[in-house]
Amino acid sequence: QVQLVESGGGLVQAGGSLRLSCAASGRAFISYAMAWFLQAPEKDREFVGGITWSGDNTYYADSVKGRFTISTDSAKNTVYLQMNSLKPEDTDVYYCAATTLNWRVRYWGQGTQVNVSS
């Protein structure tokens, strides 16, 4: 089992920044890639981006390229999602996930709410 705990969500004005954190623990979590997803009300979760723990491989959805950055801190077993130039349409619940190398989810975090005001 892998446990994932997100933090860092909240309310921010449009154009502002937030950094989400995802602390990982449990059995062999290092063997998974890590990814972030978002979910709007009554919609499916959407892939935001992913990273391997080494940081060598990252991938982003087109909608966030240039605005969002994913990084890892292996010493802290933590993955980050730095979100800049936030827009009201970025308002969603953001989930951290442990995935296969092709981003198939194996474990979910509990999610953290991000609200961007106009």
N, C-alpha and C positions, 0 to 999 in steps of 0.2 A: 504494500500500500504506500501511496505517496500522499502527503498532506500539503496543501497549498493555501496560504493565507494572504489575501490581498489587503492593502491599505493605501491611503493617500488620496482617496476620492474626496469630492466636496464640491463647493460652489465657486465658480470663477467667472469673471467677466469675459466677454468675447475679446479675443486678441491676447488673452492671458495664457499662463502656463500652469501645468500640474505635472507632478511626477508620481506615478503609481508604483508601488512595490509589491512583490510577490515572494514571500519567504517559503522555501521548499524544505521538506523534511521527509523522513521515512526511507523505505527500502529502495535502494538503487535509483533514487531520483536522478542522479547524475547521468544515468544511462539514457534518459529521455531528452528530447529537445523541449524547448519551452515556447509557448505562444500566448498571445493576447487576442481576445475576441471581444466584440461588443454586441450588445443586444438591445434593440429598441422594443418598446412595448408591443406585444402581439406579433413580433417578427422573430425569425430564426437568428441564431447567433452568427455573426459575421467575423471572418478572420481579419485581424488587423495586421499582424506580423509575427514573426517567429525568429528564434535564435538558438544556436547550440551553446552549451555551457562554455565551450572554449571561446565563443565569440567570433569564430572564424566564418560562420555562415549566418547571414541574416536575410530576411525576406519580408517585404512590406506589401500590403495592398496598395493599389494605385491611389486610392482616396486619401492616404495618409503620407505618402512619400514626400519627403522634404519638410514635413511638420512633426512627425513622430519618430522617435528613436528608441530602439530596444537595446538594452545592455545587460550584462551579467556581472555579478560580484561573487565569484566562486568561494571566496573566503567567508562570505556571509550567507552563502546558499540563497542568494536573492537575485531576482530578475526585476528589471525596471522598465517602465514605459514612460519616457519623457514626452510630454505632449505640449507643443508650442503652437502659437497662433490659433488658439482654439476658437471654434465657431459654435453657434447655438445648435447646429445640427450634429455636433459631436456629443450632445447630451444623450447618455445611454448608461446602462450598466456594463462595466468592463470586467471581464473574467480572465484570469490566468489559467493556463492549462499545461499539463505535461503531455507531450505528444510523441509520435513516431517522427522519423526524419522527414516524412512527407506530410506532416502536420495533422495526422489522424489523432484525435484526442483520446487519451487513456485516463486522465484524471482532470477534474475541474476544481478550481477554487470556488469560494462562496460568492464572489462578485463584489464590486464596489461601485457606488453610484457616482457619476460625474454629471454635474449640471453646469451648463454654460449659459449665462444670461446675456441678452442682447443690449 
